């Protein structure tokens, strides 16, 4: 029994490898698939025959120009069948919902940005708003709801992946916002939800698996502070899905007021409102809701620092020190080979950099400081969508391949 289970697992893995290779490389000949995947010709032939039968892939003739010496028919290439299934990917942020329709080949077929009212969005009112937006989006795209087999959601804040809800987020007025269960009940599709920074982490691993593999972490400084963690080549989210909440780890007991209601969180020293509060020399107990920050406020503060304002530059330097102390904890606990800093605040990294290394030097022994690489990456909103697409494609593949070996279809959690 164990041997059969092992064989089935290997079959699923090999099929997944072939699907991912086609998704990354586009139309490919069988012989080239073998070179890319390092699977034997017999294995590639068996797998692709099964996938053709399932209509997950289709064969096409190569449109490469023939040389004068070429003889016979054009080469037959294999490519993913884009209409085999669709997934809807949604990013939830303050007042904004970004929706993308993605086909089985991983191509974005349609996208839409729409608005909702974060100030009134709670556990009762938001699920119907989300369902209505998705339903209209699918209808406008010209496909049926039955063709959508996966729905993925990324949200700001503390996300309980296993429970399928947003525990707390600046994007909502209420707490414990259910997402997965209402979506599954409405559409019958498999659904999942994750923290937005987790999806950035997935995006980096998908786009450059050689550089971003093993154990690495991503920290985003933006409208809040987020962290994603890859541990031994897998996204780590903990028992309930709330792991790596870097922004809400305590920096100073009874310190600055955080948007979550607690005092002393790292976010209360690093986020948009924290930087504006510091530069404006407001008391640390000033309610974040009373501070005009956000992306526009952060950009204005960066422009002020660029113009030479000492208070703005001091705020960024102090935030850099706090970030250095936070990074020291991550390094001591996890030993990542790489740490990636991203988010809108990275435009001001030149004002933060000295403070970051001061904090690291003060908090961490030299031997540990020398064991990691720090990447500072310009902010790109597409990171989150790319991660959602990568995660959705992987889940779709596993659903199809699980069905191939009569494994139970994964239900919404």
C-alpha positions as a Markdown table, in Angstrom:
| # | Residue | x | y | z |
|---|---|---|---|---|
| 1 | Unk | 0.0 | 0.0 | 0.0 |
| 2 | Unk | 2.8 | 2.4 | 0.9 |
| 3 | Unk | 4.6 | 1.6 | -2.3 |
| 4 | Unk | 1.5 | 2.3 | -4.4 |
| 5 | Unk | 1.0 | 5.6 | -2.5 |
| 6 | Unk | 4.7 | 6.5 | -3.2 |
| 7 | Unk | 4.2 | 5.7 | -6.9 |
| 8 | Unk | 1.1 | 7.8 | -7.1 |
| 9 | Unk | 2.9 | 10.7 | -5.4 |
| 10 | Unk | 5.8 | 10.5 | -7.9 |
| 11 | Unk | 3.3 | 10.4 | -10.8 |
| 12 | Unk | 1.6 | 13.6 | -9.5 |
| 13 | Unk | 4.9 | 15.3 | -9.0 |
| 14 | Unk | 6.1 | 14.4 | -12.5 |
| 15 | Unk | 2.9 | 15.6 | -14.1 |
| 16 | Unk | 3.1 | 18.8 | -12.1 |
| 17 | Unk | 6.7 | 19.3 | -13.3 |
| 18 | Unk | 5.5 | 18.9 | -16.9 |
| 19 | Unk | 2.6 | 21.4 | -16.5 |
| 20 | Unk | 4.8 | 24.0 | -14.8 |
| 21 | Unk | 7.4 | 23.6 | -17.6 |
| 22 | Unk | 4.8 | 24.2 | -20.3 |
| 23 | Unk | 3.5 | 27.2 | -18.3 |
| 24 | Unk | 6.9 | 28.7 | -18.0 |
| 25 | Unk | 8.2 | 27.9 | -21.5 |
| 26 | Unk | 5.1 | 28.0 | -23.7 |
| 27 | Unk | 4.7 | 25.5 | -26.6 |
| 28 | Unk | 7.4 | 22.9 | -26.4 |
| 29 | Unk | 8.3 | 19.7 | -28.2 |
| 30 | Unk | 8.4 | 16.4 | -26.2 |
| 31 | Unk | 12.2 | 16.0 | -26.6 |
| 32 | Unk | 12.7 | 19.6 | -25.2 |
| 33 | Unk | 10.3 | 18.9 | -22.3 |
| 34 | Unk | 12.6 | 16.0 | -21.4 |
| 35 | Unk | 15.7 | 18.3 | -21.4 |
| 36 | Unk | 13.9 | 21.0 | -19.4 |
| 37 | Unk | 12.4 | 18.6 | -16.8 |
| 38 | Unk | 15.1 | 16.0 | -16.8 |
| 39 | Unk | 12.5 | 13.3 | -17.1 |
| 40 | Unk | 13.1 | 10.3 | -19.3 |
| 41 | Unk | 11.6 | 10.2 | -22.8 |
| 42 | Unk | 9.3 | 7.3 | -21.8 |
| 43 | Unk | 8.1 | 9.2 | -18.8 |
| 44 | Unk | 7.4 | 12.4 | -20.8 |
| 45 | Unk | 5.6 | 10.4 | -23.5 |
| 46 | Unk | 3.4 | 8.7 | -20.9 |
| 47 | Unk | 2.6 | 11.9 | -19.0 |
| 48 | Unk | 1.8 | 14.0 | -22.1 |
| 49 | Unk | -0.4 | 11.2 | -23.4 |
| 50 | Unk | -2.4 | 11.3 | -20.2 |
| 51 | Unk | -2.6 | 15.1 | -20.2 |
| 52 | Unk | -3.8 | 15.1 | -23.8 |
| 53 | Unk | -6.5 | 12.6 | -23.0 |
| 54 | Unk | -7.6 | 14.9 | -20.1 |
| 55 | Unk | -7.5 | 17.9 | -22.5 |
| 56 | Unk | -5.2 | 19.8 | -20.2 |
| 57 | Unk | -2.7 | 20.2 | -23.0 |
| 58 | Unk | -3.2 | 20.3 | -26.8 |
| 59 | Unk | -0.8 | 19.7 | -29.7 |
| 60 | Unk | 0.0 | 22.4 | -32.2 |
| 61 | Unk | 2.3 | 22.5 | -35.2 |
| 62 | Unk | 5.5 | 24.6 | -34.9 |
| 63 | Unk | 5.4 | 27.9 | -36.8 |
| 64 | Unk | 9.2 | 28.0 | -37.0 |
| 65 | Unk | 10.4 | 28.8 | -40.5 |
| 66 | Unk | 11.8 | 25.8 | -42.3 |
| 67 | Unk | 15.4 | 25.7 | -43.4 |
| 68 | Unk | 16.3 | 24.8 | -47.0 |
| 69 | Unk | 17.5 | 21.4 | -45.7 |
| 70 | Unk | 14.3 | 20.7 | -43.7 |
| 71 | Unk | 12.2 | 17.8 | -44.7 |
| 72 | Unk | 8.8 | 16.4 | -43.6 |
| 73 | Unk | 6.1 | 17.8 | -41.5 |
| 74 | Unk | 6.5 | 20.7 | -39.0 |
| 75 | Unk | 7.5 | 19.7 | -35.5 |
| 76 | Unk | 4.6 | 19.0 | -33.2 |
| 77 | Unk | 4.6 | 21.1 | -30.0 |
| 78 | Unk | 2.6 | 20.7 | -26.9 |
| 79 | Unk | 1.0 | 23.6 | -25.0 |
| 80 | Unk | -1.4 | 24.1 | -22.2 |
| 81 | Unk | -5.1 | 24.3 | -23.1 |
| 82 | Unk | -6.0 | 27.8 | -21.8 |
| 83 | Unk | -9.7 | 26.9 | -21.7 |
| 84 | Unk | -9.2 | 23.8 | -19.5 |
| 85 | Unk | -10.0 | 25.9 | -16.4 |
| 86 | Unk | -10.0 | 29.5 | -15.1 |
| 87 | Unk | -9.2 | 31.0 | -11.8 |
| 88 | Unk | -10.2 | 34.4 | -10.3 |
| 89 | Unk | -7.5 | 36.2 | -8.3 |
| 90 | Unk | -8.5 | 39.1 | -6.0 |
| 91 | Unk | -6.4 | 41.5 | -4.1 |
| 92 | Unk | -8.2 | 43.3 | -1.2 |
| 93 | Unk | -6.7 | 46.6 | 0.0 |
| 94 | Unk | -8.2 | 49.8 | 1.6 |
| 95 | Unk | -11.3 | 50.8 | -0.4 |
| 96 | Unk | -10.0 | 48.8 | -3.5 |
| 97 | Unk | -10.6 | 45.4 | -5.0 |
| 98 | Unk | -8.5 | 44.2 | -7.9 |
| 99 | Unk | -9.8 | 41.3 | -9.8 |
| 100 | Unk | -8.0 | 39.2 | -12.5 |
| 101 | Unk | -9.3 | 36.3 | -14.6 |
| 102 | Unk | -6.5 | 33.8 | -15.4 |
| 103 | Unk | -6.7 | 30.9 | -17.8 |
| 104 | Unk | -5.1 | 27.5 | -17.3 |
| 105 | Unk | -2.0 | 28.7 | -19.2 |
| 106 | Unk | -1.4 | 31.4 | -16.5 |
| 107 | Unk | -2.4 | 34.2 | -18.9 |
| 108 | Unk | -4.4 | 37.1 | -17.5 |
| 109 | Unk | -7.5 | 37.2 | -19.7 |
| 110 | Unk | -9.3 | 40.1 | -18.0 |
| 111 | Unk | -8.7 | 42.5 | -15.1 |
| 112 | Unk | -10.7 | 45.1 | -13.2 |
| 113 | Unk | -10.2 | 47.5 | -10.3 |
| 114 | Unk | -13.3 | 48.4 | -8.4 |
| 115 | Unk | -14.1 | 50.2 | -5.2 |
| 116 | Unk | -15.8 | 49.4 | -1.9 |
| 117 | Unk | -16.2 | 51.2 | 1.4 |
| 118 | Unk | -13.6 | 49.9 | 3.9 |
| 119 | Unk | -15.2 | 52.1 | 6.6 |
| 120 | Unk | -18.4 | 50.1 | 6.5 |
| 121 | Unk | -17.1 | 46.6 | 5.5 |
| 122 | Unk | -17.6 | 44.1 | 8.2 |
| 123 | Unk | -18.3 | 40.3 | 8.6 |
| 124 | Unk | -22.0 | 40.7 | 7.6 |
| 125 | Unk | -21.8 | 43.3 | 4.8 |
| 126 | Unk | -18.6 | 42.5 | 3.0 |
| 127 | Unk | -19.1 | 38.9 | 1.7 |
| 128 | Unk | -22.2 | 39.8 | -0.4 |
| 129 | Unk | -20.2 | 42.8 | -1.8 |
| 130 | Unk | -17.3 | 40.5 | -2.8 |
| 131 | Unk | -19.6 | 37.8 | -4.3 |
| 132 | Unk | -21.5 | 40.4 | -6.4 |
| 133 | Unk | -18.3 | 41.9 | -7.7 |
| 134 | Unk | -16.9 | 38.5 | -8.7 |
| 135 | Unk | -20.2 | 37.4 | -10.3 |
| 136 | Unk | -20.4 | 40.5 | -12.4 |
| 137 | Unk | -16.7 | 40.3 | -13.3 |
| 138 | Unk | -17.1 | 36.7 | -14.6 |
| 139 | Unk | -20.3 | 37.6 | -16.5 |
| 140 | Unk | -18.5 | 40.5 | -18.2 |
| 141 | Unk | -15.6 | 38.3 | -19.2 |
| 142 | Unk | -18.0 | 36.1 | -21.1 |
| 143 | Unk | -17.4 | 32.8 | -19.4 |
| 144 | Unk | -19.7 | 30.7 | -17.1 |
| 145 | Unk | -19.2 | 30.4 | -13.4 |
| 146 | Unk | -18.8 | 26.7 | -13.8 |
| 147 | Unk | -15.5 | 27.3 | -15.7 |
| 148 | Unk | -14.0 | 29.0 | -12.7 |
| 149 | Unk | -12.5 | 26.2 | -10.6 |
| 150 | Unk | -10.3 | 28.2 | -8.3 |
| 151 | Unk | -10.7 | 31.6 | -6.5 |
| 152 | Unk | -7.7 | 33.1 | -4.7 |
| 153 | Unk | -7.7 | 36.1 | -2.4 |
| 154 | Unk | -4.9 | 38.2 | -1.0 |
| 155 | Unk | -5.6 | 40.7 | 1.8 |
| 156 | Unk | -3.8 | 43.2 | 3.9 |
| 157 | Unk | -3.6 | 42.5 | 7.6 |
| 158 | Unk | -3.8 | 39.3 | 9.8 |
| 159 | Unk | -5.2 | 36.5 | 7.7 |
| 160 | Unk | -6.2 | 33.1 | 9.2 |
| 161 | Unk | -5.6 | 30.9 | 6.2 |
| 162 | Unk | -6.9 | 27.7 | 7.7 |
| 163 | Unk | -10.1 | 29.3 | 8.8 |
| 164 | Unk | -10.5 | 31.2 | 5.5 |
| 165 | Unk | -11.0 | 34.6 | 7.1 |
| 166 | Unk | -9.4 | 38.0 | 7.7 |
| 167 | Unk | -8.9 | 38.3 | 11.4 |
| 168 | Unk | -8.0 | 42.0 | 11.3 |
| 169 | Unk | -7.1 | 44.4 | 8.5 |
| 170 | Unk | -7.0 | 48.1 | 7.8 |
| 171 | Unk | -9.2 | 47.3 | 4.7 |
| 172 | Unk | -12.2 | 46.5 | 7.0 |
| 173 | Unk | -14.0 | 48.2 | 9.8 |
| 174 | Unk | -14.9 | 44.8 | 11.4 |
| 175 | Unk | -12.9 | 41.8 | 12.4 |
| 176 | Unk | -13.1 | 38.1 | 11.5 |
| 177 | Unk | -14.3 | 38.7 | 8.0 |
| 178 | Unk | -15.3 | 35.4 | 6.4 |
| 179 | Unk | -14.1 | 34.9 | 2.8 |
| 180 | Unk | -13.5 | 31.3 | 1.8 |
| 181 | Unk | -16.7 | 29.7 | 3.0 |
| 182 | Unk | -19.1 | 32.4 | 1.4 |
| 183 | Unk | -17.1 | 32.2 | -1.9 |
| 184 | Unk | -17.2 | 28.4 | -2.0 |
| 185 | Unk | -20.9 | 28.4 | -1.2 |
| 186 | Unk | -21.6 | 31.0 | -3.9 |
| 187 | Unk | -19.5 | 29.5 | -6.8 |
| 188 | Unk | -18.7 | 25.9 | -5.9 |
| 189 | Unk | -15.0 | 26.6 | -6.7 |
| 190 | Unk | -12.1 | 25.7 | -4.5 |
| 191 | Unk | -11.1 | 28.9 | -2.6 |
| 192 | Unk | -8.2 | 30.1 | -0.5 |
| 193 | Unk | -7.1 | 33.3 | 1.1 |
| 194 | Unk | -3.6 | 34.5 | 2.1 |
| 195 | Unk | -1.7 | 37.5 | 3.4 |
| 196 | Unk | -0.6 | 39.9 | 0.6 |
| 197 | Unk | 3.0 | 39.7 | 1.5 |
| 198 | Unk | 2.9 | 35.9 | 1.3 |
| 199 | Unk | 1.9 | 36.3 | -2.3 |
| 200 | Unk | 4.9 | 38.6 | -2.9 |
| 201 | Unk | 7.0 | 35.8 | -1.6 |
| 202 | Unk | 5.4 | 33.3 | -3.9 |
| 203 | Unk | 5.9 | 35.7 | -6.8 |
| 204 | Unk | 9.6 | 36.0 | -6.2 |
| 205 | Unk | 10.0 | 32.2 | -5.9 |
| 206 | Unk | 8.0 | 31.7 | -9.1 |
| 207 | Unk | 9.9 | 34.4 | -11.2 |
| 208 | Unk | 13.4 | 33.5 | -10.0 |
| 209 | Unk | 13.4 | 30.1 | -8.2 |
| 210 | Unk | 17.2 | 29.9 | -8.2 |
| 211 | Unk | 17.7 | 33.2 | -6.4 |
| 212 | Unk | 14.6 | 32.9 | -4.2 |
| 213 | Unk | 14.6 | 29.4 | -2.8 |
| 214 | Unk | 15.4 | 27.5 | 0.4 |
| 215 | Unk | 14.8 | 29.8 | 3.3 |
| 216 | Unk | 14.2 | 33.5 | 2.6 |
| 217 | Unk | 11.9 | 36.2 | 3.8 |
| 218 | Unk | 10.1 | 39.3 | 2.3 |
| 219 | Unk | 9.3 | 42.3 | 4.4 |
| 220 | Unk | 7.0 | 45.0 | 2.9 |
| 221 | Unk | 6.8 | 48.5 | 4.3 |
| 222 | Unk | 3.8 | 50.3 | 2.9 |
| 223 | Unk | 0.3 | 50.8 | 4.2 |
| 224 | Unk | 1.2 | 48.8 | 7.2 |
| 225 | Unk | 4.0 | 46.2 | 7.5 |
| 226 | Unk | 3.9 | 42.7 | 6.3 |
| 227 | Unk | 6.2 | 39.6 | 6.1 |
| 228 | Unk | 6.2 | 36.5 | 4.0 |
| 229 | Unk | 8.4 | 33.5 | 4.8 |
| 230 | Unk | 9.8 | 30.7 | 2.6 |
| 231 | Unk | 11.1 | 27.9 | 4.9 |
| 232 | Unk | 13.0 | 25.0 | 3.3 |
| 233 | Unk | 11.4 | 25.8 | -0.2 |
| 234 | Unk | 7.9 | 26.1 | 1.1 |
| 235 | Unk | 5.7 | 29.0 | 2.0 |
| 236 | Unk | 5.3 | 28.9 | 5.8 |
| 237 | Unk | 2.1 | 30.2 | 7.3 |
| 238 | Unk | 2.0 | 28.4 | 10.6 |
| 239 | Unk | -0.8 | 26.3 | 12.3 |
| 240 | Unk | -3.6 | 28.8 | 11.6 |
| 241 | Unk | -2.1 | 30.7 | 8.7 |
| 242 | Unk | -1.1 | 33.8 | 10.7 |
| 243 | Unk | 2.7 | 33.1 | 10.9 |
| 244 | Unk | 5.3 | 35.8 | 10.2 |
| 245 | Unk | 3.2 | 38.7 | 11.4 |
| 246 | Unk | 6.4 | 40.8 | 11.7 |
| 247 | Unk | 4.5 | 44.1 | 11.8 |
| 248 | Unk | 2.7 | 43.2 | 15.0 |
| 249 | Unk | 5.6 | 41.8 | 16.9 |
| 250 | Unk | 6.3 | 44.1 | 19.9 |
| 251 | Unk | 9.3 | 46.4 | 19.6 |
| 252 | Unk | 8.8 | 48.5 | 22.8 |
| 253 | Unk | 6.4 | 47.5 | 25.6 |
| 254 | Unk | 3.7 | 50.2 | 26.1 |
| 255 | Unk | 5.3 | 52.1 | 23.2 |
| 256 | Unk | 3.8 | 53.9 | 20.2 |
| 257 | Unk | 0.1 | 53.3 | 19.4 |
| 258 | Unk | -0.4 | 50.8 | 16.5 |
| 259 | Unk | -3.4 | 50.8 | 14.2 |
| 260 | Unk | -4.3 | 47.3 | 15.6 |
| 261 | Unk | -5.0 | 49.0 | 19.0 |
| 262 | Unk | -1.9 | 47.6 | 20.8 |
| 263 | Unk | 1.1 | 49.6 | 21.7 |
| 264 | Unk | 4.7 | 49.1 | 20.7 |
| 265 | Unk | 4.2 | 47.0 | 17.5 |
| 266 | Unk | 7.0 | 47.3 | 14.9 |
| 267 | Unk | 4.3 | 48.7 | 12.6 |
| 268 | Unk | 3.8 | 51.6 | 14.9 |
| 269 | Unk | 7.4 | 52.7 | 14.0 |
| 270 | Unk | 7.7 | 51.6 | 10.4 |
| 271 | Unk | 4.4 | 52.1 | 8.5 |
| 272 | Unk | 3.1 | 55.1 | 6.6 |
| 273 | Unk | 1.2 | 56.6 | 9.5 |
| 274 | Unk | 4.1 | 56.0 | 11.9 |
| 275 | Unk | 6.6 | 57.8 | 9.6 |
| 276 | Unk | 4.2 | 60.8 | 9.2 |
| 277 | Unk | 3.6 | 60.8 | 13.0 |
| 278 | Unk | 7.3 | 60.8 | 13.7 |
| 279 | Unk | 8.2 | 63.5 | 11.1 |
| 280 | Unk | 5.4 | 65.7 | 12.3 |
| 281 | Unk | 6.6 | 65.3 | 15.9 |
| 282 | Unk | 3.2 | 64.1 | 17.1 |
| 283 | Unk | 2.9 | 62.2 | 20.4 |
| 284 | Unk | 3.3 | 58.5 | 20.1 |
| 285 | Unk | -0.2 | 57.9 | 21.4 |
| 286 | Unk | -1.7 | 59.9 | 18.5 |
| 287 | Unk | -4.5 | 57.7 | 17.0 |
| 288 | Unk | -3.3 | 56.4 | 13.5 |
| 289 | Unk | -6.9 | 57.1 | 12.2 |
| 290 | Unk | -6.3 | 60.8 | 12.8 |
| 291 | Unk | -3.1 | 60.9 | 10.7 |
| 292 | Unk | -3.3 | 61.7 | 7.0 |
| 293 | Unk | -0.9 | 59.2 | 5.6 |
| 294 | Unk | -1.5 | 56.4 | 3.1 |
| 295 | Unk | 0.4 | 56.1 | -0.1 |
| 296 | Unk | -0.1 | 59.8 | -0.9 |
| 297 | Unk | 1.1 | 60.9 | 2.6 |
| 298 | Unk | 4.1 | 58.6 | 2.4 |
| 299 | Unk | 5.1 | 59.9 | -1.1 |
| 300 | Unk | 4.8 | 63.5 | 0.2 |
| 301 | Unk | 7.0 | 62.7 | 3.1 |
| 302 | Unk | 9.6 | 61.1 | 0.8 |
| 303 | Unk | 9.6 | 64.2 | -1.4 |
| 304 | Unk | 10.1 | 66.4 | 1.8 |
| 305 | Unk | 13.1 | 64.2 | 2.8 |
| 306 | Unk | 14.5 | 64.5 | -0.8 |
| 307 | Unk | 14.2 | 68.3 | -0.5 |
| 308 | Unk | 16.4 | 68.1 | 2.7 |
| 309 | Unk | 13.8 | 68.4 | 5.5 |
| 310 | Unk | 15.6 | 67.3 | 8.7 |
| 311 | Unk | 12.5 | 66.0 | 10.5 |
| 312 | Unk | 11.6 | 63.8 | 7.6 |
| 313 | Unk | 15.1 | 62.5 | 7.2 |
| 314 | Unk | 15.3 | 61.8 | 10.9 |
| 315 | Unk | 12.0 | 59.9 | 10.9 |
| 316 | Unk | 13.3 | 57.6 | 8.1 |
| 317 | Unk | 16.6 | 57.1 | 9.9 |
| 318 | Unk | 14.9 | 56.2 | 13.2 |
| 319 | Unk | 12.6 | 53.8 | 11.3 |
| 320 | Unk | 15.7 | 52.2 | 9.8 |
| 321 | Unk | 17.1 | 51.5 | 13.2 |
| 322 | Unk | 13.8 | 49.9 | 14.3 |
| 323 | Unk | 13.8 | 47.9 | 11.2 |
| 324 | Unk | 17.3 | 46.8 | 11.9 |
| 325 | Unk | 16.3 | 45.5 | 15.3 |
| 326 | Unk | 13.4 | 43.7 | 13.8 |
| 327 | Unk | 15.6 | 42.1 | 11.1 |
| 328 | Unk | 18.0 | 41.0 | 13.9 |
| 329 | Unk | 15.2 | 38.9 | 15.5 |
| 330 | Unk | 14.3 | 37.3 | 12.1 |
| 331 | Unk | 17.9 | 36.4 | 11.4 |
| 332 | Unk | 18.5 | 35.0 | 14.9 |
| 333 | Unk | 15.3 | 32.9 | 14.8 |
| 334 | Unk | 15.1 | 31.7 | 11.2 |
| 335 | Unk | 18.6 | 32.1 | 9.6 |
| 336 | Unk | 17.4 | 33.1 | 6.2 |
| 337 | Unk | 19.9 | 33.2 | 3.4 |
| 338 | Unk | 18.2 | 36.2 | 1.9 |
| 339 | Unk | 15.9 | 39.1 | 3.2 |
| 340 | Unk | 14.0 | 41.1 | 0.6 |
| 341 | Unk | 12.7 | 44.6 | 1.5 |
| 342 | Unk | 10.0 | 46.1 | -0.7 |
| 343 | Unk | 7.0 | 48.4 | -0.5 |
| 344 | Unk | 6.4 | 52.0 | -1.2 |
| 345 | Unk | 8.7 | 53.1 | 1.6 |
| 346 | Unk | 11.7 | 51.6 | -0.2 |
| 347 | Unk | 11.8 | 54.8 | -2.2 |
| 348 | Unk | 13.3 | 56.3 | 0.9 |
| 349 | Unk | 15.7 | 53.5 | 1.7 |
| 350 | Unk | 18.7 | 55.9 | 1.1 |
| 351 | Unk | 17.6 | 57.7 | 4.3 |
| 352 | Unk | 16.9 | 54.4 | 6.1 |
| 353 | Unk | 20.0 | 52.4 | 5.2 |
| 354 | Unk | 22.4 | 53.7 | 7.7 |
| 355 | Unk | 19.9 | 53.2 | 10.5 |
| 356 | Unk | 19.1 | 49.6 | 9.4 |
| 357 | Unk | 22.8 | 48.6 | 9.7 |
| 358 | Unk | 23.1 | 50.5 | 13.0 |
| 359 | Unk | 20.2 | 48.5 | 14.4 |
| 360 | Unk | 21.5 | 45.2 | 13.1 |
| 361 | Unk | 25.0 | 45.9 | 14.5 |
| 362 | Unk | 23.6 | 46.9 | 17.9 |
| 363 | Unk | 21.2 | 43.9 | 18.1 |
| 364 | Unk | 23.1 | 41.0 | 16.5 |
| 365 | Unk | 26.6 | 39.5 | 16.8 |
| 366 | Unk | 28.8 | 39.9 | 13.8 |
| 367 | Unk | 28.9 | 36.1 | 12.9 |
| 368 | Unk | 25.1 | 36.2 | 12.4 |
| 369 | Unk | 25.1 | 39.5 | 10.6 |
| 370 | Unk | 27.4 | 38.0 | 7.9 |
| 371 | Unk | 25.2 | 35.0 | 7.0 |
| 372 | Unk | 22.5 | 36.6 | 4.8 |
| 373 | Unk | 22.1 | 38.8 | 1.8 |
| 374 | Unk | 19.8 | 41.9 | 1.8 |
| 375 | Unk | 17.9 | 42.8 | -1.3 |
| 376 | Unk | 16.1 | 46.1 | -1.6 |
| 377 | Unk | 13.5 | 45.8 | -4.3 |
| 378 | Unk | 11.5 | 48.7 | -5.8 |
| 379 | Unk | 7.8 | 48.3 | -5.2 |
| 380 | Unk | 5.6 | 46.8 | -7.9 |
| 381 | Unk | 1.9 | 46.2 | -7.3 |
| 382 | Unk | 2.0 | 43.3 | -9.8 |
| 383 | Unk | 4.0 | 41.2 | -7.3 |
| 384 | Unk | 0.9 | 40.4 | -5.4 |
| 385 | Unk | -1.1 | 39.4 | -8.5 |
| 386 | Unk | 1.8 | 37.3 | -9.8 |
| 387 | Unk | 2.0 | 35.4 | -6.5 |
| 388 | Unk | -1.8 | 34.8 | -6.6 |
| 389 | Unk | -1.5 | 33.5 | -10.1 |
| 390 | Unk | 1.4 | 31.2 | -9.2 |
| 391 | Unk | -0.4 | 29.8 | -6.2 |
| 392 | Unk | -3.7 | 29.3 | -8.1 |
| 393 | Unk | -2.0 | 27.5 | -10.9 |
| 394 | Unk | -0.3 | 25.2 | -8.5 |
| 395 | Unk | -3.6 | 24.4 | -6.8 |
| 396 | Unk | -5.3 | 23.8 | -10.1 |
| 397 | Unk | -2.6 | 21.4 | -11.2 |
| 398 | Unk | -2.9 | 19.5 | -7.9 |
| 399 | Unk | -6.7 | 19.3 | -8.2 |
| 400 | Unk | -6.5 | 17.9 | -11.8 |
| 401 | Unk | -3.7 | 15.6 | -11.0 |
| 402 | Unk | -5.3 | 14.4 | -7.8 |
| 403 | Unk | -8.4 | 13.5 | -9.8 |
| 404 | Unk | -6.2 | 11.6 | -12.1 |
| 405 | Unk | -5.3 | 9.2 | -9.3 |
| 406 | Unk | -8.7 | 9.4 | -7.7 |
| 407 | Unk | -7.6 | 11.5 | -4.7 |
| 408 | Unk | -10.4 | 13.5 | -3.1 |
| 409 | Unk | -11.0 | 16.9 | -4.5 |
| 410 | Unk | -9.8 | 19.6 | -2.1 |
| 411 | Unk | -12.7 | 21.5 | -0.4 |
| 412 | Unk | -12.7 | 25.0 | 0.8 |
| 413 | Unk | -11.2 | 25.3 | 4.3 |
